[in-house]
Structures are given as C-alpha cells and as structure tokens.
Amino acid sequence: MALLRKLARVMTIYNNKILSVSITDTIRSIKLDTTMLALRPTTRLLKCVTPRSNFARACTTTKPTRQHHEPTFQIASFSSTSFTQNASPEESYLHTLSSNPELSRFDAENDLRWIISEVQEHAKRELARGKLPPIEDERVEEFVRRRAEGEPLQYILGNTDFGPLTILCKRPTLIPRPETAHIFTQLSQHILSSIPPLTSASRPSEPLSILDLCTGTGCIPLLMAHLNPLSTATGLDNSPAAVSLGGVNAKKLDMHERVDIRYGNIFGPSKRLITRPGDLGGAKKVGMVVSNPPYIPYEEWKDLPRSVREYESPAALLGDGTKGQLGKGLKFYERIAEILSDLLIEEEELAGKGWKGIPRVAVEVGKGQARDVEDILRGSNGGVVGRTEVWNDQFGVERLVVGWTR
Ligand SMILES: C[S@@+](CC[C@H](N)C(=O)[O-])C[C@H]1O[C@@H](n2cnc3c(N)ncnc32)[C@H](O)[C@@H]1O
C-alpha cells in the first residue's frame, strides 16, 4: 500500500529528476477553490519533498512552492529525546504534527522534511561562520511544536520562494503566494515582449519606473525589478513591520539601489505616495502601478483557516478595512482607480522613454472579483484606463486585472 501511494505521487520524470505530484494537495485545491481559501498546490518540482503545506492565504488561496532548494537528508537519521515509547523519531514528530487539523499525514511528512532540512542547513551555516549552532534536536522539536499549534511553515522557517527569489517572511506580514509570483512574472514577460530586446541598441532609453501599492514583504517590486533589469521599483505599505521587512529583503537580495521600500498609506494624499522623503524634486510620477491589495470580504475572512486568521495580519487581508466591515472587498481597488491619474505619467511621455504600449496598471484580485475590478478601473478618475484584460493564474483562476491607457 505504501509503495502504491509512493508510486501515485511520482508521476513523471523530467531532466532525470523525479517530479512529485501531491494528489492530496490537488484534491484539496479543488475543494478549497470553491471557498476561496488556501492550500492549493498541485504539481511540484521537488525531488524528495513536495511544497510546504498549510499555506492558507485567503487572498490567493495557495501555498508556496520550494523549487530551488531540495532538502537532502534522512528523517530516520534524526534522534530525539521526546519520542513516545517505541516510536521512531519520525513517528513521534508526525504524531505531534497530527494535532494540527490543517495537516494531512502527507502534509505533515512534507513539513517535517522541510523543518529538518532547514535546521540542518542553519547549523551548517552557523558552523561555517565559526558560530556554535543550536542543538538540532531541540530546534526541530520547537519547530514541530509551533507547526502543530498552527503556525505557517514560512513563518517558522523564515522565508519562502517567490519565483526565482527567496523572500524573508516574518509574522504578521503577509506570506507571498505562488499565484502572485506567477501572474507578476507573466506581466513582466509581457512588458519585455512589448519592447525591443534589452540586448539591442534600440532598447528603451530610460528605466521603467514601477510603483507597487500595498507591498508587504516587497515581493512584487523585487520580482519585477529582478526580471526586468531596465526598471526601478518602489513598494509602499502602511505597516511599519512590512516596510522594515521589505527593506531587509531588498538589501538581502542586493537590489536596494533599484528597489525602494517605504511607508505609504494609499488612503492618504496621493502626492505623498510618489514623493520621496527629503526629495527636493517633488512628486515623481511613474510608468506603471501594480498592487496586490487586501481584498477578502469580512464574511469570507471569518471562515479562513486558523493559520491565516491568527497569524497573518487582518489589515493585509480585509478588503473593506477593519473586522466586521461588510462589503465585497473592493475598497482598495476603488481607491487605486481614484488616484491613478495622480500617479502615472502621460502615455506620450512613457512612449518617449521607449515603453510604448505597455500596461499602465495591474492588480491582483480575489476569486470572482475580476469583472467588478475591470469596471472600477475603466471608470477611473481622469479616464486613465481605456482597456482591460483579465489574466488567469496557474490554476486557471481569474487573478490579475491588467489595464492599458488605450
Ligand atoms: C494582501 S497583502 C499583499 C502583500 C504583498 N503585495 C504580497 O503580494 O505578498 C496587502 C498589504 O497591504 C498593506 N496595506 C493595508 N492597508 C494599507 C494602506 N492603507 N496603505 C498601504 N498599504 C496597506 C498591508 O499592510 C499588507 O502588507
């Protein structure tokens, strides 16, 4: 039976690597898609581990992948001081993890691999720096306990993959989701395909300036700037914790010269959003505005998994503002539409810099919100948006509303 289960997970071979497919995750994904909840991954490209489990985010409904680091260890090689009698270390940890109702047995096995891998890697890094690492068994036990209590794995391990980047995660700043990485990668590719190749003499004469509203960890501006080296990006958030984490992310990725993460409240004066503190030049409009704002209606937020409600900031999720506020979760899109013309340079000016015809605005949306958001953007103050499209995420869900001036 165990062999059959293993075989079922291993669906194909690619580049001599085994690609694991989590069937339980796929089923869960289908179930949860109907409720806009999280926990969605499907095919995973990992040799010995599928992605981190329990990744519930109301906004995007998935859990993150781990496609770049492959834990290489044997769970059985681990010793522990706190097993139940006669249980293997692995079984003891899995038993503890089973008290988290959001985890299937498969999820728990998967998370345990991630935990052990991270603990071992951390110890190696510390030793390489000449530092005495924490005792591995104790650290694994602590992480397993936190996971059993419902804390998202990304907060426990301190990071997540976001496209090609590793983004630091810290409670309560929202954990970046794979759909967000997917759609903003699509957007970057679309932009690059609309201009002459970056290697050619006819490439744009000036960098594209991107403004990301509600930036959280800074994942979107960091990804877009990474994928398009001829761009600069600013990420704004009104949460001091997010601004601080975003700044650390920019520095850690060595992108702080092109990506600026700072405080900004999108419901405050719009000019302030495009004025750098201490900048004598005054407000500086941008070529493109992007955002993955809070968009969960309160009625849906109430039913989200505990790991989301109790660990990720409600201010990062609730699309109508505070708890108890009823609505469709569209308040942030209405505000973005309202201030868009204050933020964007004219189409002619953008074309003069070499970025003719690219989208001017792109916002991630929750399930079922795309058509409303298209209407909101097209009715935008100043008539900035003349045409919109809705793009799907990797799971076929309408996820990004993209707007062009004409
Ligand atoms: C859904 S999270 C998105 C974070 C990040 N863009 C991502 O995709 O992972 C929304 C973010 O909006 C921020 N936020 C909430 N209200 C805001 C406001 N009035 N002005 C600016 N940012 C705000 C929250 O702090 C949170 O970091």
The ligand as an ORCA input file, in Angstrom:
! r2SCAN-3c Opt
* xyz 0 1
  C      -2.578     41.269      0.513
  S      -1.182     41.997      1.291
  C      -0.083     41.961     -0.082
  C       1.343     41.991      0.244
  C       2.257     41.753     -0.957
  N       1.967     42.696     -2.011
  C       2.124     40.344     -1.479
  O       1.637     40.157     -2.589
  O       2.528     39.419     -0.785
  C      -1.705     43.662      1.424
  C      -0.731     44.650      2.076
  O      -1.406     45.920      2.102
  C      -0.977     46.634      3.224
  N      -1.948     47.705      3.490
  C      -3.141     47.623      4.127
  N      -3.723     48.828      4.166
  C      -2.903     49.695      3.527
  C      -2.951     51.094      3.249
  N      -4.000     51.839      3.631
  N      -1.916     51.646      2.567
  C      -0.852     50.903      2.188
  N      -0.744     49.574      2.431
  C      -1.757     48.979      3.098
  C      -0.879     45.582      4.306
  O      -0.029     46.004      5.356
  C      -0.331     44.382      3.504
  O       1.065     44.335      3.607
*
